[in-house]
Amino acid sequence: MAPSHQTVKTIASRQNPGFRLLRSIVSSSRARRDHQAAWIEGERLCLSFFDADLTQLPILVMRASLPSDAIHPSIHRRCQEVWSLDPALYREISQVESPTGWGLLIPKLRFKPPPSGGDVVILDRVQDPGNVGSILRSSAAAGAQAVWCLSGTADPWSPKVLRSAMGAHFNLQIRDELTGPEALAAARDEGLPLLVTRLGADAGSLFDPLLPLSRPVAWLFGQEGSGVAAEFLSQARGVQIPQQASIESLNVAAAAAVCLFESRRRKTLTASRGESSAPA
């Protein structure tokens, strides 16, 4: 049950405006953009949202038949509203195989100021939600400051990406629906060297000590099949991961993890030596 001071909105009809809004946000990237909101479900993911200590207050959405002690009172207190959905309606919006019976309608964290000193990841038409979620998770774990998704990339706020990222969204600055020129201009404004993963004799090794990985860089990872768009190749330094010749290439999420943690290793090594990470 909600605390006595908090009103619970009971929703029992598919025509209810709140339910129609929630269903559209769950299923439509356009609705998520228009309303600047997203749906998260699963106790671990929801607690990650609260652990980030954000100022925005979500809406708690719960199944009407949920036992009164299923949700800790502290969670109720950190939500602006509570919606109690008829069980049949809750099943329509639930995105997990074994639902806990509650989730959060959260504001998209578009304007979270990024921390300084971390890399930026740019995703060019990475279309698989699982890959996007994995890259977000690796980015946060490796200390990146932001992930910028170009148009054609899977919606980073879709339920599938949110589940795959396991709370990484709440530790990153995320921008979506950027154009290529917008991303390039933003990288230039922040003084970030642009590195692109690709194969070819003119692409240097990731382990080249001359790569500027002791300072923040912008990593560009491309579409699963065709790689990055041609417009970026002339403006970025090509990097490839040394690997066995019998393997054509790594999955984009795996390649991103290798690059980001090599970048983190180099920054950590530079810091431990007391060296400057500023560009020469």
C-alpha positions, 0 to 999 in steps of 0.5 A: 500500500502507498503511504497514507498521504499519497493518493493512488490512482486506480486504473481499470479501463484501457480508455484511461488516459494514463494507461493509454499514455503508459502503453504508448511509451512502452511500445513507441519510440516516438511517444518516448521522444514526445513525452520525454519518458520511458518505462523500466521494470524489474526490481534491480533496474528500478533500484538502480534508478533510485541509487543514482540519486536523481532529482526527477521523481518517477511514477510508480505503476503497480499491479492492483493485486500486488500484496501490500508488502511487495514494495518497500514504503521508501519506494512509494515516498520517492515517487510523485504518484502511484498508479494501480493497474487492473492485473489484465492491463498490467500484463499488457504493458509488462515487458519481462517474463517473470514480472514483479508486478511493479515498475516505474514511468521515468523521465528521460535523463537527457540533460544530466551534466556529464562528468569530466575526464571520460570518453564519449561513445558515438553509435552510428546506426547500431540497430540491435537493442541488445548491442546498444544496451551492452555498449551502454553498460560497458561505457558506464563501467569503463568510465565514459562520460556520454553516449551519443546515438545517431539517427538510425540507432536503436532507441536507447530508451526502449525497454529492451535496451534499458534491460540490457544496459542494467542501469547504465543509463543513470550514470551516463549522459545520453543523447539520441537522434543526432545527425552525423554533423551534429555529433562531429561538431559536438566532438570538436567543441569538446576537443575530442580526437575521433577514433573509429574502429575499422579493418584495413591496412591504414588502421592502426593498432588499438595497442599503439602507444601513440594513440591519444588514449591517456586523454578523453577521446570520442569512439565511433562504433558503426552499424553491425553489417556495414560499419560507420558511414563514409562521411566519418572515415575522412575525419576519424583515425582508424583503429583496429583490434589485433586478433586472430586472422581466422576471425573476420571481426568482433561483434560491435558490442564486444569491440566497444568493450575492448576499446573502452577498457583499453582506453580506461587502462591507459588513463589509469596508467597515466594517472598512476605515473602522475603524467599529464593527460593534456594534449601536447 
